[in-house]
Amino acid sequence: MDKKEIRRIKKEQRALEKAEREKTFRRAKSWQIAMYPIQSIGHNGFMFLMTLVSYYAAGIVGLGTVIASYVITGSRIFDGITDPLIALIVDKTKGKFGKVRILFGLSYLTMGLSTVLLFYTNHLVPDGFKLIYFILLYVMFIIGYTFSGIATGIGNNILTNDPQQRPAIGGLNMIYTMFFYTLATVFLTMYLTGKYTYSDVELFHEMTIFTLVVAAIGYGLSMIAISSKDRIENFGVGKNTEQVRFKDLWPMLKGNRPLQLFVLTMATDKLSLQISGNAVVNVMLFGIVIGNYAMLGVTQSMATLPNLLVLFFGVRYAMKFGSKKGYVLSTWACIIGYSLLFLLLWIGDPTQIRMDNIGFMMIAFIFLFIASGAVRFMSSSFVFPMLADVVDYNTYKTNRYAPGLVSSLYTFIDKAVSSLQQTVVGLLLAFIGFKTAFPDVDTPYSESLFWMAMFLNFGILIISWILSLIAMKFYELDKDRMTEIQGVLEERRTSDSSDLNVIAK
């Protein structure tokens, strides 16, 4: 048999496999998979804009740094409360006219209106009303941001139920997010701050307009991509989906073991990642241990292309073997990479890591730091596809479609855990003597600082990844299991019976 004949046979086999998958799963078209994750630009666009709100509130509005910080911190508590409440309302609605498009539209209008009023008018109202006006608009923004997060979770779930396609959505989401943050950072740091300072209200005006335009494009394209899927027949098991009731919440969540393991895994990962990315922790590693804080910028500027290449490999692997295996593989790679980084800094001389000394330490550190960061970036791309699987598992067990509630439980715990990162850093640094001030680039090197920098940058990450691998041992939603679950859900969806109380084994 010649090579031409072999290629023909393989091509026919792939066509047959694709046709079979289209019968088994509600697959999305390639352009829909490519276009839908662009909503991340809108979602992250408004969040990027609001990272500047403390400068505006404290400097231009005149609320002061302490009051502005209290309001912004308090909003995280409100955010955690609103997530499940809004999610319950959304999940209880039938969505005859769709859910995702309506929520994306509401989120854009709510966040757009609140940010325009905030940055254009807050400094103009009478002094006695500035604080309450700021709080009301910030609360309005949080509600819109919650709409967006819930819509994202539902869209990720209904766009496709094929375990082979879902990892691509997570990967593209990460790529678009990375692209946006690069664009937004360049626009802010190279364009706006070249014209204005943070004391000029015009900086916030132009950044708001930039955000509105970019977010409109992101949400608009996503709404087009999801339009054919945003229908009641694609929610859970379609017309046979049972109504979500408030009294069912605890039993529903209590019985979802994959959700519990997923939340445990992702929450510990998030906490450890935020600790290692803390500004003080970066100063300890680059400014004190290495003694060259500028190296932080060097490594970040070199990371974009490796991130994309490793992410592409990870997505392809997960499309073939499933999101669970993709996550486990990337977690093992993270453990190996960061363990080697620790050994390099412990055994070698970190002060040799500098641009004017291209030797073994410099080359090894750059390679390991960028490669480890890339696989860490890859592991984060599996959050959305795995969450979509957990939502389907919940429908499989309960016959109730509750993507908002399942997602909000994850985000609530995620926000609660991640908010602890500064507390953890502060307590650990106080333990080695930094009780009144954090270390800075002028702080002298010491053994205690070295070991604390190693623990905060690498140790706590490795511990969380080991816990994640243990949790994944009991996480049943691999590719084969999800194929089985989707088959059962499809049978329920097409059944004429209204009595579907047969719960899966």
C-alpha positions as CSV (number, residue, x, y, z in Angstrom):
1,M,0.0,0.0,0.0
2,D,1.6,3.3,-1.1
3,K,1.7,6.5,1.0
4,K,-1.1,8.1,-1.1
5,E,-3.5,5.3,-0.3
6,I,-2.5,5.4,3.4
7,R,-3.3,9.2,3.5
8,R,-6.6,8.6,1.8
9,I,-7.6,5.9,4.3
10,K,-6.6,8.1,7.3
11,K,-8.5,11.0,5.9
12,E,-11.6,8.8,5.6
13,Q,-11.2,7.6,9.1
14,R,-11.0,11.1,10.4
15,A,-14.1,12.1,8.5
16,L,-16.0,9.1,9.9
17,E,-14.8,9.9,13.5
18,K,-15.9,13.5,13.0
19,A,-19.3,12.4,11.7
20,E,-19.7,10.1,14.7
21,R,-18.7,12.9,17.2
22,E,-21.3,15.2,15.6
23,K,-24.0,12.6,16.2
24,T,-22.8,12.1,19.9
25,F,-22.0,15.7,20.9
26,R,-23.4,19.2,20.3
27,R,-20.2,20.4,18.7
28,A,-19.5,24.0,17.8
29,K,-18.1,25.3,14.5
30,S,-14.5,26.3,14.4
31,W,-15.3,30.0,14.0
32,Q,-17.6,29.9,17.0
33,I,-14.8,28.3,19.2
34,A,-12.4,31.0,17.9
35,M,-14.9,33.9,18.4
36,Y,-16.7,33.2,21.6
37,P,-13.7,33.5,24.0
38,I,-13.2,37.0,22.8
39,Q,-15.7,38.0,25.5
40,S,-12.7,37.7,27.9
41,I,-11.5,41.0,26.4
42,G,-14.6,42.8,27.5
43,H,-14.6,41.1,30.9
44,N,-11.0,41.8,31.6
45,G,-11.2,45.2,30.0
46,F,-13.5,46.6,32.6
47,M,-11.5,45.0,35.4
48,F,-8.3,46.5,34.0
49,L,-10.0,49.9,34.0
50,M,-11.1,49.5,37.6
51,T,-7.5,48.8,38.8
52,L,-7.1,52.5,38.3
53,V,-10.1,53.5,40.4
54,S,-8.0,53.9,43.6
55,Y,-5.9,56.6,42.0
56,Y,-9.0,58.4,40.8
57,A,-10.9,58.0,44.1
58,A,-8.1,59.0,46.3
59,G,-6.5,61.8,44.2
60,I,-9.1,63.4,42.0
61,V,-12.3,62.7,44.0
62,G,-10.5,63.4,47.2
63,L,-11.7,60.4,49.3
64,G,-8.2,59.6,50.5
65,T,-6.3,56.3,50.2
66,V,-7.7,54.7,53.4
67,I,-11.4,55.3,52.6
68,A,-10.9,54.3,48.9
69,S,-9.2,51.1,50.0
70,Y,-12.0,50.3,52.5
71,V,-14.6,50.7,49.8
72,I,-12.7,48.6,47.3
73,T,-12.0,45.9,49.8
74,G,-15.6,45.9,51.0
75,S,-16.8,45.4,47.5
76,R,-15.1,42.0,47.4
77,I,-17.4,40.9,50.2
78,F,-20.5,42.3,48.4
79,D,-19.2,40.6,45.2
80,G,-19.1,37.3,46.9
81,I,-22.7,37.7,48.2
82,T,-24.1,38.8,44.9
83,D,-22.6,35.9,42.9
84,P,-24.9,33.1,44.2
85,L,-28.0,35.3,44.5
86,I,-27.8,36.5,40.9
87,A,-26.8,33.0,39.8
88,L,-29.9,31.5,41.4
89,I,-32.2,34.0,39.6
90,V,-30.5,33.3,36.3
91,D,-30.6,29.5,36.7
92,K,-34.3,29.6,37.7
93,T,-35.3,31.5,34.5
94,K,-36.1,29.3,31.5
95,G,-34.3,31.6,29.1
96,K,-36.8,31.4,26.2
97,F,-34.9,34.2,24.5
98,G,-31.5,33.0,25.6
99,K,-29.4,33.7,28.7
100,V,-25.9,34.4,27.6
101,R,-26.6,37.2,25.1
102,I,-29.0,38.9,27.5
103,L,-26.5,38.7,30.3
104,F,-23.6,40.0,28.2
105,G,-25.8,42.9,27.0
106,L,-26.8,43.7,30.6
107,S,-23.2,43.4,31.8
108,Y,-21.9,45.8,29.2
109,L,-24.6,48.3,29.8
110,T,-24.3,48.1,33.6
111,M,-20.5,48.3,33.7
112,G,-20.3,50.8,30.9
113,L,-22.8,53.2,32.5
114,S,-21.3,52.8,36.0
115,T,-17.7,53.5,34.8
116,V,-18.8,56.5,32.6
117,L,-20.7,58.1,35.5
118,L,-17.9,57.2,38.0
119,F,-14.9,58.6,36.0
120,Y,-16.7,61.5,34.4
121,T,-19.0,62.8,37.2
122,N,-17.9,61.6,40.7
123,H,-15.4,64.5,41.2
124,L,-18.1,67.0,40.2
125,V,-20.8,66.1,42.8
126,P,-20.9,68.0,46.1
127,D,-18.4,66.9,48.7
128,G,-21.0,65.6,51.1
129,F,-22.3,63.1,48.4
130,K,-19.0,62.0,46.8
131,L,-18.5,59.0,49.0
132,I,-22.0,57.6,48.8
133,Y,-22.1,58.3,45.0
134,F,-18.8,56.4,44.6
135,I,-20.1,53.5,46.6
136,L,-23.4,53.3,44.6
137,L,-21.6,53.3,41.3
138,Y,-19.0,50.8,42.5
139,V,-21.8,48.5,43.6
140,M,-23.5,48.9,40.2
141,F,-20.2,47.9,38.5
142,I,-19.9,44.8,40.7
143,I,-23.4,43.7,39.7
144,G,-22.5,44.1,36.0
145,Y,-19.3,42.3,36.5
146,T,-21.2,39.4,38.2
147,F,-23.6,39.3,35.1
148,S,-20.5,38.9,32.9
149,G,-19.0,36.1,35.0
150,I,-22.2,34.1,35.1
151,A,-22.7,34.6,31.3
152,T,-19.2,33.4,30.6
153,G,-19.8,30.2,32.7
154,I,-23.1,29.4,30.9
155,G,-21.6,30.1,27.5
156,N,-18.6,27.9,28.1
157,N,-21.0,25.1,29.0
158,I,-23.5,25.4,26.1
159,L,-21.2,26.3,23.2
160,T,-20.0,22.6,23.0
161,N,-20.2,19.5,25.1
162,D,-17.5,17.7,23.2
163,P,-14.5,16.9,25.6
164,Q,-12.3,17.4,22.5
165,Q,-13.4,21.0,21.9
166,R,-13.7,22.4,25.3
167,P,-10.0,22.7,26.0
168,A,-9.6,24.9,23.0
169,I,-12.0,27.4,24.5
170,G,-9.9,27.6,27.7
171,G,-6.7,28.0,25.7
172,L,-8.1,30.8,23.4
173,N,-9.5,32.5,26.5
174,M,-6.0,32.7,27.9
175,I,-4.5,33.9,24.6
176,Y,-7.0,36.7,24.2
177,T,-6.6,37.7,27.8
178,M,-2.8,37.9,27.4
179,F,-3.2,39.8,24.2
180,F,-5.6,42.3,25.8
181,Y,-3.4,42.9,28.9
182,T,-0.4,43.6,26.6
183,L,-2.4,46.0,24.5
184,A,-4.0,47.8,27.5
185,T,-0.6,48.1,29.4
186,V,1.0,49.6,26.3
187,F,-1.9,52.0,25.8
188,L,-1.7,53.1,29.4
189,T,2.0,53.2,30.1
190,M,3.3,54.3,26.7
191,Y,0.5,56.5,25.4
192,L,-1.7,57.9,28.3
193,T,1.0,58.4,30.9
194,G,3.1,60.2,28.2
195,K,0.3,62.8,27.9
196,Y,-1.1,62.9,31.4
197,T,-0.3,62.0,35.1
198,Y,-2.6,60.2,37.5
199,S,-3.7,63.6,38.7
200,D,-5.2,64.5,35.4
201,V,-8.9,63.4,35.0
202,E,-8.4,63.2,31.2
203,L,-6.3,60.1,31.7
204,F,-9.3,58.3,33.2
205,H,-11.6,59.7,30.5
206,E,-9.5,58.3,27.6
207,M,-9.0,55.0,29.4
208,T,-12.8,54.7,29.9
209,I,-13.4,55.3,26.2
210,F,-10.7,52.8,25.2
211,T,-12.4,50.2,27.5
212,L,-15.9,50.9,26.1
213,V,-14.7,50.4,22.5
214,V,-12.7,47.3,23.2
215,A,-15.4,45.7,25.4
216,A,-18.1,46.4,22.9
217,I,-16.0,44.5,20.3
218,G,-15.4,41.6,22.6
219,Y,-18.9,41.2,23.9
220,G,-20.4,41.8,20.4
221,L,-18.4,39.1,18.7
222,S,-19.1,36.6,21.5
223,M,-22.8,37.3,21.2
224,I,-22.7,36.5,17.5
225,A,-20.7,33.3,18.1
226,I,-23.1,32.0,20.8
227,S,-26.4,33.1,19.2
228,S,-27.2,29.7,17.6
229,K,-26.4,27.8,20.9
230,D,-28.1,30.3,23.3
231,R,-31.4,28.4,23.3
232,I,-33.5,26.6,25.9
233,E,-32.9,23.2,24.2
234,N,-29.2,23.5,25.0
235,F,-29.7,24.3,28.7
236,G,-29.1,21.0,30.6
237,V,-31.4,18.4,29.2
238,G,-33.6,20.9,27.3
239,K,-37.3,20.9,28.0
240,N,-36.8,18.0,30.4
241,T,-34.6,20.0,32.8
242,E,-36.1,20.3,36.3
243,Q,-36.5,23.7,37.9
244,V,-33.8,24.8,40.3
245,R,-35.3,25.4,43.7
246,F,-33.6,27.2,46.7
247,K,-34.1,24.2,48.9
248,D,-32.2,22.0,46.4
249,L,-29.0,24.0,46.7
250,W,-27.3,22.3,49.6
251,P,-28.2,18.7,48.5
252,M,-27.1,19.6,44.9
253,L,-23.7,20.9,46.0
254,K,-23.2,18.4,48.7
255,G,-23.6,15.5,46.3
256,N,-21.2,16.9,43.6
257,R,-17.9,15.3,44.5
258,P,-16.1,16.5,41.3
259,L,-17.2,20.1,42.1
260,Q,-15.7,19.8,45.6
261,L,-12.4,18.5,44.3
262,F,-12.3,21.1,41.5
263,V,-12.9,23.9,43.9
264,L,-10.3,22.6,46.4
265,T,-7.8,22.2,43.6
266,M,-8.3,25.6,41.9
267,A,-8.7,27.6,45.1
268,T,-5.4,26.4,46.5
269,D,-3.8,26.9,43.1
270,K,-5.1,30.5,43.0
271,L,-4.0,31.3,46.5
272,S,-0.4,30.0,45.9
273,L,-0.2,31.7,42.5
274,Q,-1.3,35.1,44.0
275,I,1.2,34.7,46.8
276,S,4.1,34.0,44.4
277,G,3.0,36.9,42.2
278,N,2.7,39.3,45.1
279,A,4.8,42.5,44.6
280,V,6.7,42.0,47.9
281,V,7.5,38.4,47.1
282,N,8.8,39.5,43.7
283,V,11.0,42.1,45.4
284,M,12.4,39.4,47.7
285,L,13.4,37.1,44.8
286,F,14.7,39.6,42.2
287,G,15.6,42.6,44.3
288,I,17.2,40.9,47.3
289,V,18.1,37.2,46.5
290,I,19.2,37.9,43.0
291,G,20.1,41.5,43.7
292,N,18.8,42.7,40.3
293,Y,15.2,43.8,40.3
294,A,15.3,44.8,36.6
295,M,15.5,41.1,35.8
296,L,11.8,40.7,36.6
297,G,11.0,42.9,33.6
298,V,13.5,41.0,31.4
299,T,11.9,37.7,32.2
300,Q,8.3,39.0,31.7
301,S,9.2,40.6,28.3
302,M,10.7,37.3,27.1
303,A,7.7,35.1,28.2
304,T,5.0,35.9,25.7
305,L,6.1,33.6,22.8
306,P,7.0,30.6,25.1
307,N,3.6,31.0,26.8
308,L,1.8,30.7,23.5
309,L,3.9,27.8,22.3
310,V,3.4,25.8,25.5
311,L,-0.3,26.7,25.7
312,F,-0.8,25.4,22.1
313,F,0.9,22.1,23.0
314,G,-1.2,21.8,26.1
315,V,-4.5,22.5,24.4
316,R,-3.7,19.9,21.6
317,Y,-2.8,17.4,24.3
318,A,-6.0,18.0,26.2
319,M,-8.1,17.9,23.1
320,K,-6.8,14.4,22.5
321,F,-6.7,13.0,26.0
322,G,-9.1,15.3,28.0
323,S,-8.9,18.3,30.3
324,K,-8.1,16.3,33.4
325,K,-5.0,14.7,31.8
326,G,-4.0,18.0,30.4
327,Y,-4.2,19.6,33.9
328,V,-2.3,16.7,35.5
329,L,0.4,16.8,32.9
330,S,0.9,20.6,33.3
331,T,0.9,20.3,37.1
332,W,3.7,17.7,37.1
333,A,5.6,19.9,34.7
334,C,5.1,22.9,37.2
335,I,6.4,20.8,40.1
336,I,9.5,19.7,38.2
337,G,10.2,23.2,36.8
338,Y,9.9,25.0,40.1
339,S,11.8,22.4,42.0
340,L,14.7,22.8,39.5
341,L,14.5,26.6,40.0
342,F,14.8,26.2,43.7
343,L,17.8,23.9,43.4
344,L,19.5,26.3,41.0
345,L,19.2,29.2,43.4
346,W,20.1,27.1,46.4
347,I,23.2,25.4,45.0
348,G,24.3,28.2,42.6
349,D,25.1,31.8,43.1
350,P,22.0,33.9,42.4
351,T,24.0,37.2,42.1
352,Q,25.4,35.9,38.8
353,I,22.0,36.2,37.2
354,R,22.3,39.5,35.3
355,M,22.3,40.7,31.7
356,D,26.0,41.7,31.7
357,N,27.0,38.1,32.8
358,I,25.7,35.6,30.2
359,G,26.9,32.5,31.9
360,F,25.4,29.2,33.2
361,M,23.4,30.7,36.0
362,M,21.9,33.4,33.8
363,I,21.0,31.0,30.9
364,A,19.7,28.3,33.3
365,F,17.6,30.7,35.3
366,I,16.0,32.4,32.3
367,F,15.2,29.0,30.7
368,L,13.7,27.5,33.8
369,F,11.9,30.6,34.9
370,I,10.2,31.1,31.5
371,A,9.5,27.4,30.9
372,S,8.0,27.0,34.4
373,G,5.9,30.1,34.0
374,A,4.6,28.9,30.6
375,V,3.4,25.5,32.0
376,R,1.9,27.3,34.9
377,F,0.1,29.5,32.4
378,M,-1.0,26.4,30.5
379,S,-2.5,24.8,33.7
380,S,-4.7,27.9,34.2
381,S,-6.3,27.4,30.8
382,F,-8.0,24.2,32.0
383,V,-10.2,26.0,34.6
384,F,-13.0,26.9,32.2
385,P,-13.3,23.5,30.4
386,M,-13.1,21.6,33.7
387,L,-15.8,23.9,35.2
388,A,-18.0,23.2,32.2
389,D,-17.6,19.5,32.8
390,V,-18.6,19.9,36.4
391,V,-21.8,21.8,35.4
392,D,-22.7,18.9,33.1
393,Y,-22.0,16.4,35.9
394,N,-24.4,18.3,38.2
395,T,-27.1,18.0,35.5
396,Y,-26.3,14.3,35.1
397,K,-26.8,13.7,38.8
398,T,-29.7,16.0,39.6
399,N,-31.4,16.7,36.2
400,R,-31.2,20.3,37.1
401,Y,-29.2,22.8,35.0
402,A,-27.4,25.3,37.4
403,P,-24.3,26.6,35.6
404,G,-24.6,30.0,37.4
405,L,-24.8,28.4,40.9
406,V,-22.0,25.9,40.3
407,S,-19.8,28.7,38.8
408,S,-20.7,31.1,41.6
409,L,-19.8,28.6,44.3
410,Y,-16.3,28.3,42.7
411,T,-15.9,32.0,42.3
412,F,-17.1,32.7,45.9
413,I,-14.6,30.3,47.4
414,D,-11.9,31.5,45.0
415,K,-12.4,35.1,46.0
416,A,-12.5,34.2,49.7
417,V,-9.3,32.2,49.5
418,S,-7.5,34.6,47.2
419,S,-8.3,37.5,49.4
420,L,-6.1,35.9,52.1
421,Q,-2.9,36.2,50.0
422,Q,-1.7,39.5,51.5
423,T,-2.5,38.3,55.0
424,V,-0.4,35.1,54.5
425,V,2.5,37.1,53.1
426,G,2.3,39.6,56.0
427,L,2.2,36.9,58.7
428,L,5.1,34.9,57.3
429,L,7.3,38.0,56.9
430,A,6.4,39.1,60.5
431,F,7.6,35.7,61.6
432,I,11.1,36.5,60.4
433,G,11.1,40.0,61.8
434,F,9.4,42.3,59.3
435,K,6.6,43.5,61.6
436,T,6.5,47.2,60.7
437,A,7.6,47.4,57.1
438,F,7.9,45.0,54.1
439,P,11.3,44.2,52.6
440,D,12.4,46.4,49.7
441,V,15.2,46.4,47.2
442,D,17.5,48.2,49.7
443,T,16.9,45.5,52.4
444,P,20.2,43.6,53.1
445,Y,20.4,39.9,52.1
446,S,20.0,37.3,54.9
447,E,19.6,33.6,55.2
448,S,16.1,34.0,56.7
449,L,15.1,36.2,53.8
450,F,16.5,33.7,51.3
451,W,14.6,30.8,52.7
452,M,11.4,32.8,53.1
453,A,11.7,34.0,49.4
454,M,12.2,30.3,48.4
455,F,9.1,29.2,50.3
456,L,6.9,32.0,49.1
457,N,8.0,31.8,45.4
458,F,8.4,28.1,45.0
459,G,7.6,26.1,48.1
460,I,4.0,27.1,48.6
461,L,3.3,26.5,44.9
462,I,4.8,23.0,45.0
463,I,2.8,22.1,48.1
464,S,-0.5,23.3,46.4
465,W,0.3,21.3,43.2
466,I,1.0,18.2,45.2
467,L,-2.4,18.6,46.9
468,S,-4.0,19.2,43.5
469,L,-2.5,15.9,42.1
470,I,-3.9,14.1,45.1
471,A,-7.3,15.6,44.5
472,M,-7.2,14.7,40.8
473,K,-6.7,11.0,41.8
474,F,-10.3,11.1,43.0
475,Y,-11.7,13.4,40.3
476,E,-13.6,11.1,37.9
477,L,-14.4,13.5,35.0
478,D,-11.8,12.3,32.5
479,K,-12.5,12.2,28.7
480,D,-14.1,8.8,28.8
481,R,-16.3,9.6,31.7
482,M,-17.5,12.8,30.1
483,T,-18.3,11.0,26.9
484,E,-20.5,8.6,28.9
485,I,-22.2,11.5,30.7
486,Q,-22.9,13.4,27.5
487,G,-24.5,10.3,26.0
488,V,-26.9,10.0,29.0
489,L,-27.7,13.8,28.9
490,E,-28.5,13.5,25.2
491,E,-30.9,10.6,25.8
492,R,-32.7,12.7,28.4
493,R,-32.7,15.7,26.1
494,T,-34.5,13.8,23.3
495,S,-36.8,11.8,25.5
496,D,-40.5,12.6,25.4
497,S,-41.0,11.5,29.0
498,S,-41.5,14.2,31.6
499,D,-40.5,11.8,34.4
500,L,-36.8,11.6,34.2
501,N,-35.8,10.8,37.7
502,V,-33.3,8.1,36.8
503,I,-30.1,9.3,38.3
504,A,-26.8,8.0,37.1
505,K,-24.8,5.5,39.0
